[in-house]
Amino acid sequence: MIRIGILSDTHGRLLPKVGEFLSVVDEIWHAGDIGSPEVITSLRRIAALRAVYGNIDGNDIRSLCPEALVFQVEKLKVYMTHIGGYPGKYHPQSKKIIELEKPGLFVCGHSHILKVIYDKKFSMLHINPGAAGTYGLHQSVTVVRLKIEGKDMKDLEVLDIPR
């Protein structure tokens, strides 16, 4: 079993409460719009980090993080990118990768809207953790935490901090 923290859209700022929420995880996954290398450094002090760059990230972040990742945790295949869409409205590039790779979990960011949706068509869970930073129109800072055991995802929790 592995404990995962999922966030996106920090836009250069990591709030202390977000760091506290992530302090019990084994891995952190950042789904883009990181905003600064300092956020990467701070997250790596907490746990192992997997991150992709987002549309606001400059060459400093893009030199450290890929546009997308496909990887396996336990027995679960994961696909993570920044601009991915959601069930029924996937970004065309994301839909191609989903069809090719057949992940059990798809993680993306960009919308600043927390969504956890099971996609029956592709037999996978879609997670957009919302926005963990304070830049944007979102009303709450949100971060997701869950456990993965084999192919099973369980004990999903959401940090929700009103702005």
N, C-alpha and C positions, 0 to 999 in steps of 0.2 A: 504494500500500500504506500502511496505517495500523496503528500498534501501539496496542492497547487494554489497559488494566488494568481488571479488574472486581472489585469488592468489595461487601460489605454488612455490616450489623450491627456497625458499629464501636462503637456505644453510647457515644460521646463520647471515645473514645481511639484515637489513631492511633499504632501502634507504630513505632519507627524502622526496623525491618527491613521493615515493610510499605512505608514511604516509599522505602526503598532499592530494593525490588523494582519499584516503580512509576516510578522515576526515568528509565527509558528509554522510556516510552510517550508517545504523542502525545495520547491522551485517556484520562481515567479515568471509569468509570461506577460510580456508587454506587447500589445497589439498596435503599436505605432502612435505617431505624433508625440514622441518622447520629449522633444523640445530642447534638450541640452545634454551634453555628455555627463554632467554632474548627476542627473537623474539616474543614468546607467550606473555610475559609480556608487551612488547611494543604495540602489536596489541590489547590486552585487554584494554589498556589505551585509545584507539581510539573508540572501539565499542565492542559489544558482539561478542564472537569468537566461531566458530565451527571449529575444526581442526582434521585431521587424520595424522597419522605418515607415513613417507615414508621410502624407503629402506636405506637411509643414516642416519636416525634418530636412536640414541642410546636409552638405557633404560631410560634415563632422560626424553626424549620426549614420549617414548612409555608408560611410567607410567602416563602420562598426557592426552594422546590422543589415541583413538582406531584406528584400521587398516581401518575401514570403518564406515560410518554413513548412515542411512536411516532415514529421518525426513520429517516433513511437515512444510511448510511456507505458510501462507495464505491457499489456497486450492491446492497447488502444492506439490507433493511428489518429494523429492530430494534424490539421491543416490550419495555419495561422497567417493572416495578412491584415493590412489596415483597412482598405476599402473593399468590402466583400459583399455587402448587401445582406439580405435575410431570406428565409424560405419564401419561395414564390417570386422573389425579386433580387436574385443574385447578380452581382456584377458579371459581365460575360466571361472575363478571364477566370474569376473564381469558380464559376459554374463549370468551365472546362476542367479545372484542376479537381474539383469535387467529383466529376464524372470519371476522370482518369484514376485518381488515387483512392476514392471511396473511403474517406475518413469516417471515424465514428464520432469525431468532435471537430467542429469548425468554429474557430475563434476569429473575430474581427472587431474593429473599432469604428472610428470616423463619425458616426452619427451623434455621439454623446448621449445616446438613449440606451438604457439598460434593457436587454432582451435576452431571454432564455427560452428557446423554442425547440421542440422536437420536430424535425423534418421527416415525416413519414416517407416521402418520395425517395429520399436518399438514405434513410435509416441512420440518421445522425442527429446529434444534439448541436444546435447553433447557440453560441454565447457571444453576445456583445456586452462587455462589462460596463458600458456607459463611459463616463469621463471621470478620471481620478484627479484632474487638475481643476483650477478655478477659472480658466479662460473659456468663454463660450456662453451659450444661452441656457444651458442645463440648470435645473433647479436644485439638483443634489449631486454631490460627489459620490460616485459609486465604484465599488471594487467587489469582485467575486472570489470566493474561496471554495474549494471542493476537494474531495478525495477520489483518487483513482485506484482501483484494485482490479487487476486483470483488465477486462474490457468494461467493467462497471464504474460508473461515476455516481458518487453518493455524497450525502451530507453537505449539499450546496448551501452556502451562506452568503449574504450580501451585506456589505458595509454601506450604509446610506447616511450621508452627512448633509443635512439641509444647508444651503448656502445663505 
